[in-house]
Amino acid sequence: MKIEVTETPDPVVLAVVGDSLAAFNVQDVGPAERRALAVLVRDDKSRLAAGISGYTAWGWLYVQWLWVDESLRGQNMAARMLQAAEDEATARGCHGAYIDTFNPTALKVYQRQGYQPFGTLPDFPKGRTRTFLAKSLRVGEEG
């Protein structure tokens, strides 16, 4: 056996790794039923001004990226987008949502939206703490 480390992996090889792990997980815990989920905000000229990119799988919404253009910050746009993503996830049958951040302002926004911290990584990146947060999407339950 030979262990190879590379910063330029072949996309075909990465697909084999991903497909193999997915097949294992299906055998282990059942199908993920992974579906992409995006929430997009466009200005009056149809330019992207904010957005969420994530997915739903195994009954959870994962918000991978959340971005708001500087011109829309402070206008509750992140909370409105999160609510739209959560509503769609609930319609898909999800019972929870999770997100992470190392931005102190974003952390406060997510906590105001009902997300509760469940873990941290100090100095990720250096001088900041990456916080992982979750929220129950079931009415009356906490994250």
Stockholm file with secondary structure:
# STOCKHOLM 1.0

chainA/1-143         MKIEVTETPDPVVLAVVGDSLAAFNVQDVGPAERRALAVLVRDDKSRLAAGISGYTAWGWLYVQWLWVDESLRGQNMAARMLQAAEDEATARGCHGAYIDTFNPTALKVYQRQGYQPFGTLPDFPKGRTRTFLAKSLRVGEEG
#=GR chainA/1-143 SS CCCCCCSSCCHHHHHHHHHHHHHHHHHHHCCCCCEEEEEEEECTTSCEEEEEEEEEETTEEEEEEEEECGGGTTTTHHHHHHHHHHHHHHHTTCCEEEEEESCHHHHHHHHHTTCEEEEEEETSSTTSEEEEEEEECSTTCCC
#=GC SS_cons         CCCCCCSSCCHHHHHHHHHHHHHHHHHHHCCCCCEEEEEEEECTTSCEEEEEEEEEETTEEEEEEEEECGGGTTTTHHHHHHHHHHHHHHHTTCCEEEEEESCHHHHHHHHHTTCEEEEEEETSSTTSEEEEEEEECSTTCCC
//
